[in-house]
Amino acid sequence: MNGQQTRLTLNFITGVNENGENIIRSKSFTNVKGDATDESLVAVVNALQSLQVHSLDSVTRTNSYSLN
């Protein structure tokens, strides 16, 4: 398939609201190499996480493909 685009989204817990629920903020990285392995992306996430003040809640990889 041609035209694969990958986005990596990191969700951080930035606090707690008045109901005791986590406040989540996202940071997205676009134009990630589509052929990057999950293992290599985990290594990048681990490196980025070590630079952050807030705790990492979750990570999502989103792949998009062009059908034409």
N, C-alpha and C positions, 0 to 999 in steps of 0.2 A: 504494500500500500504506500502511496506517495503522500507527502504533505503531513506527516505526523508531527503534531505539536504537543509538548508536554509541559504541564504546570505543576509545581510543587508548592503545597500550601501547608504552612506550619501554624498551629493554633496554640496560643499561649494563655495561661491563666494569669490574669493581671490583677485579680482581686476577688472579693466576695461582695455580693449585693446585700441589701437589707433582709432578704429572704434566706440568706445563707447559701445561695447558688453561686457557682463560679462565674466570673466575668471573663469571657473569652475574647481575645483579639487575634486577628489573623495577619500573617505576612505571606504574600505569594511571590513566587519566583517564576517568571515566564521564560520562554525560549530555552528551556532545559532540553538537552539533547534527547531526542526520542528513543535512541538506542541505548541510553544509559541503563545499566542494570539496577535492580532494586537494591542490591548490596552496595553499589557505589553511591546511590542516593542516601542510603542509611548512614554511610560514612560522612557525607556532606552534612546531613542533618545533625549528626553528633558533634561535628566541628562547630556548626552554627549555634547549636544549643549551648555549648560551653561559653559562648560570647554573650549570652542573654542574661538579663536580670531576672526575668519571669520564668516560671516553670513551663515546660512543654507539655501540652495536653494531648495533642494528636498531630499526625502528619497524613496528608492525602496527596496521592499522585493522580493527576487527571491527564489522560491521553486523548487527543482529538485527531481525527483523520479526515483528510479531504477525500471525497468520493468521486471527484472528477479528474 
